[in-house]
Amino acid sequence: MRKQICILGSTGSIGTQALQVIEEHPDLYEVYCLTANNRVRELAEQARRHHPAAVVIANEDHYEELKALLDDQPDIKVYAGAKALDEIVEADPIDMVLTAMVGFAGLSPTIHAIRARKKICLANKETLVVAGELICQLALEHHAPIIPVDSEHSAIFQSLVGEDGNKIEKILLTASGGPFRLLPIERLASVTKADALRHPTWDMGAKITIDSASMMNKGFEVIEAKWLFGVPASRIQVLVHPQSIVHSAVQFADGSVKAQLGVPDMRLPIQYALSFPQRLTLSGERLDLFRHPLEFFEPDLAKFPCLALAFEAIDRGGNMPCILNAANEIVNRGFLDDRCGFLQMGEIISQTMQRVPFDASPNYDTYVETDKEARRIATELMNN
């Protein structure tokens, strides 16, 4: 029996690469549902190629267009809206849910999938950044495994296989350093979105590429690692590794370090999440260590204040990471829309963290209200 997969965010970078993995193993996997937010034509094209049982367009304004595009595909059910996303992940035939949506919007369907006891292949960073404690509690309660898809967390996960019960002394979380690693700090004020979108090693969506340029992405990954692996932030060290070959590592109590290495290819962690504990054949380039030097540097927190803000949010706990994420989503979009400068992003996030009411013991409703209030304040600050 082929495993039935629901891909939340199938038209994005992770979603499209996941479909490539599924195509390589048609005897093992089958697409049950594909979803997108606004990319109607891409979603329709994917549906024609993969013939899922259902498709969901989150933006209800695009429902009629999607319905018309798939009018000659009567076997494909078409739905729209956030509620439809929550409901589709609970469908009985689904074995795995790949959460590749971007932003806070991925939280609710992930919770519904966990409650439906689906295997979660987690690529949506914001789920654990915003509500890590709640997600971990629900996963334990409903016996829903969470397998990380991020290259760094997949590397840590792979390094821990077979190490049950062995104490983690430190997690070594690698970062490429982004496009501005060597740029003098005084020039950051004038960088453009075109500059920020030129990532030196990874081909990713616009939102995560900007987060990588500001190093907020790495701050989010520290928060994720804390929840995924039960290690406090004080024992998670960020290493700037420009070659993106060592995807991350774990140092154990005896001082030994295990790392996962490979060429920058997101299909590998995607496939590993789907197939775990098996390793399947994957086409593509192989690592040649004769051609790749390995360098490591400390991150410059003065140059990249967003990373420092993430550590601050972790230390505060409660709803502070939720505030951090919401403000970041606003300024990230603002920077892409030329409404916010690169250095302004960190300033607005910091001010938002100071102004939104802090809650040390948030529940789901708190996260929703916090997200809304933080977006309002960040927008107001950006427009002033």
C-alpha positions as CSV (number, residue, x, y, z in Angstrom):
1,M,0.0,0.0,0.0
2,R,1.3,3.4,-1.0
3,K,1.5,6.0,1.7
4,Q,-1.0,8.8,1.2
5,I,0.5,12.3,1.6
6,C,-1.1,15.7,2.1
7,I,1.2,18.6,1.2
8,L,0.3,21.9,2.9
9,G,1.9,24.5,0.7
10,S,2.6,22.4,-2.4
11,T,3.4,25.3,-4.8
12,G,6.3,26.6,-2.6
13,S,9.9,25.5,-2.7
14,I,9.5,22.7,-0.2
15,G,6.2,21.5,-1.7
16,T,7.5,21.3,-5.3
17,Q,10.6,19.4,-4.2
18,A,8.5,17.0,-2.2
19,L,6.5,16.3,-5.3
20,Q,9.8,15.5,-7.1
21,V,10.7,13.0,-4.3
22,I,7.2,11.4,-4.7
23,E,7.7,11.1,-8.4
24,E,11.0,9.2,-7.8
25,H,9.1,6.7,-5.7
26,P,5.7,6.2,-7.2
27,D,5.5,2.7,-5.7
28,L,5.8,4.0,-2.2
29,Y,3.9,7.4,-2.1
30,E,0.8,8.9,-3.5
31,V,-0.5,12.4,-3.2
32,Y,-3.9,12.6,-1.5
33,C,-4.2,16.4,-1.2
34,L,-2.4,19.5,-2.4
35,T,-2.9,23.0,-1.0
36,A,-1.8,26.6,-1.8
37,N,-2.6,30.1,-0.6
38,N,-2.8,32.2,-3.8
39,R,-1.0,30.3,-6.6
40,V,-4.1,29.0,-8.4
41,R,-2.6,28.1,-11.7
42,E,0.4,26.3,-10.2
43,L,-1.9,24.4,-7.9
44,A,-4.2,23.4,-10.9
45,E,-1.1,22.2,-12.9
46,Q,0.1,20.1,-10.0
47,A,-3.4,18.6,-9.6
48,R,-3.5,17.6,-13.2
49,R,-0.1,16.0,-13.0
50,H,-0.5,14.2,-9.6
51,H,-4.3,13.5,-9.5
52,P,-4.9,14.0,-5.8
53,A,-8.2,13.3,-4.3
54,A,-8.6,16.9,-3.2
55,V,-7.0,20.4,-3.5
56,V,-7.5,23.4,-1.2
57,I,-6.9,27.0,-2.0
58,A,-6.6,28.9,1.3
59,N,-7.6,32.3,-0.2
60,E,-11.3,31.8,-0.8
61,D,-11.3,34.6,-3.4
62,H,-9.6,32.1,-5.8
63,Y,-12.1,29.3,-5.4
64,E,-14.1,29.9,-8.5
65,E,-11.0,30.2,-10.7
66,L,-9.5,27.0,-9.3
67,K,-12.9,25.2,-9.7
68,A,-13.0,26.3,-13.4
69,L,-9.4,25.3,-14.1
70,L,-10.2,21.8,-12.8
71,D,-13.7,21.5,-14.3
72,D,-12.6,18.6,-16.5
73,Q,-11.2,16.7,-13.5
74,P,-14.4,15.5,-11.7
75,D,-12.5,13.1,-9.5
76,I,-10.6,16.0,-7.8
77,K,-12.6,17.7,-5.0
78,V,-12.0,21.4,-4.8
79,Y,-12.2,23.3,-1.4
80,A,-11.3,26.7,-0.2
81,G,-10.6,28.6,3.1
82,A,-8.7,28.1,6.4
83,K,-11.4,25.8,7.7
84,A,-11.0,23.5,4.7
85,L,-7.3,23.2,5.5
86,D,-8.1,22.2,9.0
87,E,-10.6,19.6,7.9
88,I,-8.7,18.0,5.0
89,V,-5.7,17.0,7.1
90,E,-8.0,14.9,9.2
91,A,-9.1,12.8,6.3
92,D,-8.9,9.1,7.1
93,P,-6.8,8.0,4.1
94,I,-3.9,10.4,4.9
95,D,-0.8,8.8,6.5
96,M,1.5,11.8,6.4
97,V,1.1,15.6,6.4
98,L,4.0,17.6,5.1
99,T,3.5,21.1,6.6
100,A,5.3,23.4,4.1
101,M,3.1,26.4,4.5
102,V,4.8,29.7,5.3
103,G,4.0,31.7,8.4
104,F,1.5,31.6,11.3
105,A,-1.2,30.2,9.0
106,G,0.5,26.8,9.3
107,L,-0.2,26.4,13.0
108,S,-3.9,25.6,13.0
109,P,-3.8,22.8,10.3
110,T,-0.8,21.3,12.0
111,I,-2.7,21.1,15.3
112,H,-5.6,19.4,13.5
113,A,-3.3,16.9,11.8
114,I,-1.6,16.1,15.2
115,R,-5.0,15.5,16.8
116,A,-5.9,13.2,13.9
117,R,-2.7,11.2,14.8
118,K,-1.0,11.9,11.4
119,K,2.7,11.7,11.0
120,I,3.9,15.3,10.7
121,C,6.8,16.1,8.4
122,L,7.5,19.6,9.7
123,A,8.8,22.3,7.4
124,N,6.8,25.1,8.7
125,K,9.1,26.9,11.2
126,E,6.5,29.1,12.7
127,T,4.5,26.2,14.2
128,L,7.2,25.5,16.8
129,V,8.5,29.1,17.0
130,V,5.0,30.3,18.0
131,A,3.6,27.4,20.0
132,G,6.4,24.9,20.6
133,E,5.2,23.9,24.1
134,L,1.6,23.3,23.0
135,I,2.7,21.4,19.8
136,C,5.0,19.1,21.8
137,Q,2.2,18.4,24.4
138,L,-0.3,17.6,21.7
139,A,2.1,15.3,19.8
140,L,2.8,13.3,23.0
141,E,-0.9,13.2,23.9
142,H,-2.0,12.0,20.4
143,H,1.1,9.8,19.6
144,A,1.8,11.8,16.5
145,P,5.4,11.6,15.4
146,I,7.1,14.9,14.3
147,I,9.9,14.4,11.8
148,P,11.8,17.7,11.0
149,V,12.3,18.7,7.3
150,D,14.5,21.7,7.7
151,S,18.0,20.7,6.6
152,E,19.5,21.7,10.0
153,H,17.0,19.9,12.1
154,S,17.0,16.9,9.9
155,A,20.8,16.8,10.3
156,I,20.4,16.9,14.1
157,F,17.7,14.2,14.0
158,Q,19.9,12.0,11.8
159,S,22.8,12.5,14.1
160,L,20.7,11.3,17.1
161,V,19.5,8.1,15.5
162,G,20.9,5.2,17.6
163,E,21.8,7.6,20.4
164,D,18.7,6.9,22.6
165,G,19.5,7.9,26.2
166,N,22.9,9.4,25.5
167,K,23.2,12.9,26.9
168,I,23.4,15.8,24.4
169,E,26.1,18.2,25.6
170,K,25.6,20.7,22.8
171,I,23.8,21.2,19.5
172,L,25.9,22.8,16.8
173,L,23.4,24.6,14.5
174,T,25.1,25.7,11.2
175,A,24.2,28.8,9.2
176,S,25.3,29.9,5.7
177,G,25.6,33.5,6.9
178,G,23.4,34.6,4.0
179,P,24.3,37.1,1.2
180,F,25.6,39.8,3.7
181,R,28.1,37.7,5.7
182,L,31.1,39.7,4.3
183,L,29.4,43.0,3.8
184,P,30.5,45.8,6.2
185,I,27.8,46.7,8.7
186,E,27.7,50.4,7.6
187,R,26.5,49.2,4.1
188,L,23.5,47.2,5.4
189,A,21.4,50.3,5.5
190,S,21.4,50.6,1.7
191,V,20.9,46.9,0.7
192,T,17.9,46.1,-1.5
193,K,15.5,43.2,-1.6
194,A,17.3,42.1,-4.8
195,D,20.6,42.0,-2.9
196,A,19.0,40.0,0.0
197,L,17.3,37.5,-2.4
198,R,20.7,36.4,-3.8
199,H,21.4,33.6,-1.4
200,P,24.8,32.1,-1.9
201,T,24.0,28.4,-1.5
202,W,20.2,27.6,-1.2
203,D,17.3,28.1,-3.5
204,M,14.4,29.0,-1.3
205,G,11.2,31.0,-1.3
206,A,11.3,34.8,-0.9
207,K,10.2,34.9,2.8
208,I,12.7,32.4,4.1
209,T,15.5,33.9,1.9
210,I,15.0,37.4,3.5
211,D,14.9,35.7,7.0
212,S,18.2,34.0,6.1
213,A,19.7,37.4,5.1
214,S,18.7,38.9,8.4
215,M,19.6,35.7,10.3
216,M,16.2,35.7,11.8
217,N,15.8,32.3,10.2
218,K,18.6,30.9,12.3
219,G,17.0,32.4,15.4
220,F,13.8,30.6,14.5
221,E,15.8,27.4,14.1
222,V,17.3,27.7,17.6
223,I,13.7,27.9,19.0
224,E,12.7,24.9,16.9
225,A,15.7,22.9,18.1
226,K,14.9,23.6,21.7
227,W,11.4,22.1,21.3
228,L,12.3,19.3,18.9
229,F,15.3,17.9,20.9
230,G,14.6,19.1,24.5
231,V,17.8,21.1,24.7
232,P,17.9,24.6,26.3
233,A,19.0,27.5,24.1
234,S,22.1,27.9,26.2
235,R,23.3,24.6,24.8
236,I,22.6,25.4,21.2
237,Q,25.5,27.1,19.4
238,V,25.2,28.8,16.0
239,L,28.1,28.4,13.7
240,V,28.4,30.3,10.4
241,H,29.4,27.7,7.8
242,P,29.4,29.4,4.3
243,Q,29.7,26.2,2.4
244,S,26.5,24.7,3.7
245,I,28.0,21.2,3.7
246,V,27.8,20.4,7.4
247,H,24.1,20.8,7.9
248,S,24.4,20.6,11.7
249,A,25.9,18.5,14.4
250,V,25.5,17.1,17.9
251,Q,28.1,17.0,20.6
252,F,27.7,14.3,23.2
253,A,28.8,14.0,26.9
254,D,32.0,12.2,25.9
255,G,33.0,15.1,23.7
256,S,32.4,13.3,20.4
257,V,30.6,15.1,17.6
258,K,28.3,13.6,15.0
259,A,27.3,15.6,12.0
260,Q,25.3,15.1,8.8
261,L,27.0,16.3,5.6
262,G,25.8,16.6,2.1
263,V,25.4,19.0,-0.9
264,P,22.7,21.7,-0.4
265,D,19.7,19.8,-1.7
266,M,16.4,20.0,0.2
267,R,15.1,16.8,-1.4
268,L,17.3,14.8,0.9
269,P,15.8,15.9,4.2
270,I,12.3,15.9,2.6
271,Q,12.8,12.3,1.5
272,Y,14.3,11.2,4.8
273,A,11.3,12.6,6.7
274,L,8.9,10.7,4.4
275,S,10.9,7.4,4.5
276,F,12.3,7.3,8.1
277,P,13.8,5.0,9.3
278,Q,14.6,3.8,5.8
279,R,17.0,5.5,3.4
280,L,15.9,5.5,-0.2
281,T,17.8,6.1,-3.4
282,L,17.9,9.7,-4.4
283,S,19.2,11.1,-7.7
284,G,21.4,14.1,-7.8
285,E,24.9,15.4,-7.0
286,R,27.1,13.6,-4.5
287,L,29.4,15.3,-2.0
288,D,33.0,15.5,-3.0
289,L,35.0,16.6,0.0
290,F,38.1,17.1,-2.1
291,R,36.4,20.1,-3.7
292,H,34.7,21.6,-0.6
293,P,36.7,23.3,2.2
294,L,34.9,23.5,5.5
295,E,35.0,26.8,7.4
296,F,33.2,27.9,10.6
297,F,32.8,31.3,12.1
298,E,31.0,32.9,15.1
299,P,27.9,35.0,14.1
300,D,28.1,38.7,14.5
301,L,25.1,39.6,16.7
302,A,25.8,43.4,16.4
303,K,25.6,43.1,12.6
304,F,22.6,40.7,12.7
305,P,20.4,41.9,15.6
306,C,17.5,39.7,14.6
307,L,19.4,36.6,15.8
308,A,20.0,38.3,19.1
309,L,16.3,39.2,19.4
310,A,15.4,35.5,18.8
311,F,17.6,34.5,21.7
312,E,16.0,37.2,23.8
313,A,12.5,35.8,22.9
314,I,13.6,32.3,23.9
315,D,14.9,33.5,27.3
316,R,11.6,35.3,28.0
317,G,9.5,32.4,26.8
318,G,5.7,32.5,27.0
319,N,4.2,34.4,24.1
320,M,7.4,36.3,23.3
321,P,8.4,34.1,20.4
322,C,4.9,34.5,19.0
323,I,5.4,38.3,19.1
324,L,8.8,37.9,17.5
325,N,7.4,35.8,14.7
326,A,4.4,38.1,14.0
327,A,6.5,41.2,13.9
328,N,9.0,39.5,11.6
329,E,6.3,38.4,9.2
330,I,5.1,42.1,8.9
331,V,8.6,43.6,8.4
332,N,9.7,40.8,6.1
333,R,6.7,41.5,3.8
334,G,7.4,45.2,4.2
335,F,11.0,44.8,3.1
336,L,9.9,42.8,0.0
337,D,7.3,45.5,-0.8
338,D,9.9,48.3,-0.4
339,R,8.1,49.7,2.6
340,C,10.8,48.9,5.1
341,G,14.6,49.1,5.1
342,F,16.8,46.2,5.9
343,L,18.0,47.6,9.3
344,Q,14.5,48.8,10.1
345,M,13.3,45.2,10.4
346,G,15.2,44.5,13.6
347,E,14.3,47.9,15.1
348,I,10.6,47.4,14.5
349,I,10.6,43.8,15.8
350,S,12.4,45.0,19.0
351,Q,9.9,47.8,19.6
352,T,7.0,45.4,19.0
353,M,8.4,43.0,21.6
354,Q,8.5,45.8,24.1
355,R,4.9,47.0,23.4
356,V,2.8,43.8,23.1
357,P,1.6,42.5,26.5
358,F,3.6,39.6,27.7
359,D,1.9,36.3,28.8
360,A,4.1,33.7,30.6
361,S,1.5,30.9,30.2
362,P,-0.2,31.2,26.8
363,N,-2.8,28.9,25.3
364,Y,-3.9,28.6,21.7
365,D,-6.3,31.6,22.0
366,T,-3.5,33.7,23.5
367,Y,-1.3,32.9,20.6
368,V,-4.1,34.0,18.1
369,E,-4.6,37.3,20.0
370,T,-0.9,37.9,20.4
371,D,-0.3,37.3,16.8
372,K,-3.1,39.8,15.8
373,E,-1.9,42.5,18.2
374,A,1.8,42.1,17.3
375,R,0.9,42.5,13.6
376,R,-1.1,45.6,14.3
377,I,1.7,47.2,16.3
378,A,4.4,46.2,13.9
379,T,2.4,47.6,11.0
380,E,1.8,50.8,12.8
381,L,5.5,51.2,13.6
382,M,6.5,50.4,10.0
383,N,4.0,53.0,8.6
384,N,5.2,55.8,10.9
